[in-house]
Structures are given as structure tokens and as C-alpha cells.
Amino acid sequence: MYIVDEETGDMTVRQGDTYTFRVEGVSDDYELYYSVYDTNRNIVWELNTTPVDGIAEFTVTPYYSNQLSVPKNKRTATYYYGLKRCKDGYEDTLIVGDKAVNELNKMTVYPLITEGTENAHE
């Protein structure tokens, strides 16, 4: 499961699922980073890619989404994500959706429901 609120940029995902996060309208001259943080702003994981024809895609496999754990006594867990474009030591944080400069992009995570081929072997 993967849902993005186009207006706010907030995401909803399920632990253990695969999803592809697509970013359009970015320059091919930059490397793009997609980072996920916990509520204490500790990085959980980071992916990077170089856009092609203005489109960058990040495929999140169960290896990564399993790291987004949900406590057993909770229905969901909250994480945050960010996008950064980088080139020659220059870094620029991108604003997603209608967020202000000081706002975080929220990621709501639902717990793993069932094991699949990749999860079953862990």
C-alpha cells in the first residue's frame, strides 16, 4: 500500500510493502536523495538516484519498508521524509506539496499484515 496526498505531500505506506515514489520536474543535472527519519529525526534509510528526462523514481523494497516498524500497541507509526537535490557540494532541500519551509513531510506507516516472498525469508 502506498498513498500520497497530492496536496500536502504526506504519505501513507504499509510496512513490508514495495512502492515507487516518483518525483517529476527535477533537473537531470542533480542527484536526488530521498531520506526517511524517525520522530527523533534519526535517519532510518536513504535512497538516491539521478533523474532521467526530469523524472526521478525511488523504489522502496521490503528490505527498506520493514525498517519502518509499528509498535505492537499502536495502530500506526509516524515517520518523516525529505527530498534533497545535490550537485558539486551544493545541496537544496525540496518542498513537497503545500508545506512551508519549516514543516516536515509526514509518513504514516501501517504494520505488516502478511509475509510475502521477500519477507518470508527474514
Buried (B, 14 or more C-beta within 10 A) or exposed (E): EBEBEEEBBBBBBBBBBBBEBEBEEBEEEBBBBBBBBBEEEEEBBBBEBEBEEEEBBBEBEBEBBBBBBBEEEEEBBBBBBBBBBEEEEEEEEBEBEEBEEEBBBBBBBBBBEEEEEEBEEE
